[in-house]
Amino acid sequence: MSDILPPNQPKPRLLTILFGTNDSFLSPHPRHVPIDEFRANIKSIVAMVAELSPETKVILITPPPLGEKLYATYYKTPFRDYETVKAYADVVRDIASELSLPCADLWSAIEIKAKDIGGELDGYDYFYHDGVHLSAGGNDLLFEVLMETIKNDLPELHHSSTRFAVPFHAEIDAAVADGKDVAEAVHMQSNH
C-alpha cells in the first residue's frame, strides 16, 4: 500500500475501493476469495489508508450485479452466479455501515435501472458488455452514483466545492491578455 500512498508525497483527498466482482468467482476457480477473507481484505485496505493517510476519505463501492442471461451468452462455464455476487455486495454495504464510511451502491442502482429497462436480457445489456464488465452505460451510472455519494456524504469534496489544483486555462488567458507573462499568470491564479 505504501506504493499507492508513498511517504513524503501529497496524499489523495479521496480514495474509492471497488472490489468483489472477481473475488466472487465460484470455488474452485483460482480467482475465488472466500467471503470472510474478502471482508478481512477490505477492512485491511481501509485500515492501511487510515494509517498511511488519515486525511484521505474513503468511499466503498459495491460490486455490480451479475447479468446472468447476458453472462451466459458469453461464458459457457458458470464461474459466477447472481446470489454469490450479491453476497459480496452485501459485505461491502455492511463494512461501510460498520466503519461509518460512505457507500456508493452500484449494485442497487443497476438493479433498479435494469428492471426499468427490461427486455430479453433483463436490461443488463445496457450496463454491461458481457454481464460482468461495465459498458459505457454502466460506467456512466457508476459515475452518477459516485457523484451522488460524494454530494451527500462528503460535500466538501464535491466538484462544486473544490478548486482546481492548477489554474483554469481561461483565467491564465485573461491574465496574459492583461499583459502578464504565462509564468506570472499561472503563479497569480494558483495563489488565490
C-alpha positions in Angstrom: 0.0 0.0 0.0 2.9 2.3 0.5 3.3 2.2 -3.3 -0.2 3.6 -3.6 0.3 6.2 -0.8 4.1 6.8 -0.8 5.6 8.7 2.1 6.6 12.3 1.5 4.1 12.7 -1.4 0.8 14.6 -1.5 -2.0 12.4 -0.3 -5.2 12.0 -2.2 -8.3 13.6 -0.7 -10.5 10.7 -1.8 -9.9 7.0 -2.5 -12.6 4.7 -3.9 -12.5 1.0 -3.4 -14.4 -1.3 -5.7 -13.7 -5.0 -5.2 -15.8 -8.1 -5.2 -16.6 -9.0 -8.8 -13.6 -11.2 -9.4 -13.4 -12.2 -5.7 -16.9 -13.7 -6.0 -15.9 -16.3 -8.6 -17.3 -19.6 -7.5 -14.9 -22.0 -5.8 -12.6 -23.8 -7.0 -11.9 -21.1 -9.6 -8.4 -19.7 -8.9 -9.7 -16.1 -8.5 -12.2 -17.1 -5.8 -11.7 -15.4 -2.5 -13.7 -16.8 0.4 -16.2 -14.2 1.7 -14.7 -14.0 5.2 -11.3 -13.4 3.6 -12.8 -10.8 1.3 -14.3 -9.0 4.3 -11.0 -9.0 6.1 -9.2 -7.8 3.0 -11.5 -4.8 2.5 -11.2 -3.8 6.2 -7.4 -4.2 6.0 -7.2 -1.9 3.0 -9.3 0.7 4.8 -7.1 0.4 7.9 -4.0 0.9 5.8 -5.4 4.0 4.2 -6.3 5.4 7.6 -2.8 4.7 8.9 -0.8 6.0 5.9 -3.0 8.9 5.0 -5.5 9.8 7.8 -6.7 12.8 5.8 -7.8 10.7 2.9 -11.5 10.0 2.7 -12.7 6.5 1.5 -15.8 5.5 -0.4 -16.6 1.9 -0.7 -18.4 0.9 -4.0 -20.4 -2.3 -4.2 -19.7 -4.7 -7.0 -22.4 -4.5 -9.7 -24.9 -7.3 -10.0 -24.3 -10.2 -12.4 -26.4 -10.0 -15.5 -26.8 -13.8 -15.7 -28.6 -14.1 -19.1 -26.1 -11.8 -20.8 -23.2 -13.6 -18.9 -24.4 -17.0 -20.2 -24.3 -15.8 -23.8 -20.6 -15.0 -23.4 -19.3 -17.6 -21.0 -20.4 -21.2 -21.3 -19.0 -22.3 -17.9 -20.8 -20.9 -14.9 -17.9 -19.5 -12.9 -20.2 -16.9 -11.3 -23.8 -16.6 -10.1 -26.1 -13.8 -9.1 -26.6 -14.7 -5.5 -22.9 -15.1 -4.8 -22.0 -11.7 -6.2 -24.9 -10.3 -4.2 -23.4 -11.7 -1.0 -20.1 -9.8 -1.8 -22.1 -6.6 -2.4 -23.8 -7.1 0.9 -20.5 -7.4 2.7 -19.3 -4.1 1.2 -22.5 -2.4 2.5 -22.0 -4.0 5.9 -18.4 -2.8 6.2 -19.4 0.7 5.1 -22.0 0.8 7.8 -19.8 -0.8 10.4 -16.9 1.7 9.7 -19.2 4.7 9.1 -17.9 5.0 5.5 -19.8 6.3 2.5 -21.0 3.5 0.2 -21.7 4.1 -3.5 -24.3 1.3 -4.0 -23.7 0.5 -7.7 -25.4 -2.9 -7.2 -28.8 -1.3 -6.3 -28.5 1.4 -8.9 -28.1 -1.1 -11.7 -30.8 -3.4 -10.3 -33.3 -0.5 -10.3 -32.4 0.8 -13.7 -32.2 -2.7 -15.3 -35.7 -3.6 -14.1 -37.0 -0.3 -15.7 -35.3 -1.2 -19.0 -36.3 -4.9 -19.0 -36.2 -6.9 -22.2 -34.8 -10.2 -23.3 -31.6 -9.7 -21.2 -33.4 -8.1 -18.3 -32.0 -4.7 -19.0 -28.4 -5.7 -18.1 -27.2 -5.3 -21.7 -27.4 -1.5 -21.3 -24.9 -1.6 -18.4 -22.6 -4.5 -19.5 -20.7 -5.8 -22.4 -20.9 -9.4 -21.2 -22.9 -9.4 -17.9 -19.8 -8.6 -15.9 -17.7 -5.8 -17.4 -19.3 -2.4 -17.5 -20.2 -0.8 -20.8 -20.4 3.0 -21.4 -23.9 2.9 -19.9 -22.6 1.1 -16.8 -19.7 3.5 -16.4 -22.0 6.5 -16.8 -24.1 5.1 -14.0 -21.1 4.4 -11.8 -20.0 8.0 -12.2 -23.6 9.2 -11.4 -23.7 7.0 -8.3 -20.3 8.1 -7.2 -21.0 11.8 -7.7 -24.3 11.5 -5.7 -22.4 9.7 -2.9 -19.8 12.5 -2.7 -22.5 15.1 -2.8 -24.5 13.5 0.0 -21.7 12.1 2.2 -18.6 14.2 1.5 -19.9 17.5 0.2 -16.6 19.3 0.9 -15.1 17.1 -1.8 -17.9 17.6 -4.4 -16.6 19.3 -7.5 -18.8 22.3 -6.8 -16.9 22.9 -3.5 -13.4 22.4 -4.7 -10.8 24.4 -6.6 -8.6 23.3 -9.4 -5.1 22.4 -8.3 -3.9 24.4 -11.3 -5.5 27.5 -12.8 -8.2 27.1 -15.3 -7.0 28.0 -18.8 -9.4 30.9 -19.2 -8.0 32.5 -16.1 -4.5 32.2 -17.5 -5.6 33.6 -20.9 -7.3 36.6 -19.2 -4.1 37.3 -17.1 -1.9 37.1 -20.2 -4.4 39.3 -22.1 -3.8 41.8 -19.2 -0.1 41.9 -20.1 1.2 39.2 -17.6 3.6 36.6 -18.9 2.4 32.9 -18.7 4.6 32.0 -15.6 3.4 35.1 -13.7 -0.3 34.4 -14.7 -0.1 30.8 -13.5 1.5 31.8 -10.2 -1.1 34.6 -9.6 -4.0 32.3 -10.4 -2.8 29.4 -8.3 -2.3 31.5 -5.2 -5.9 32.6 -4.8 
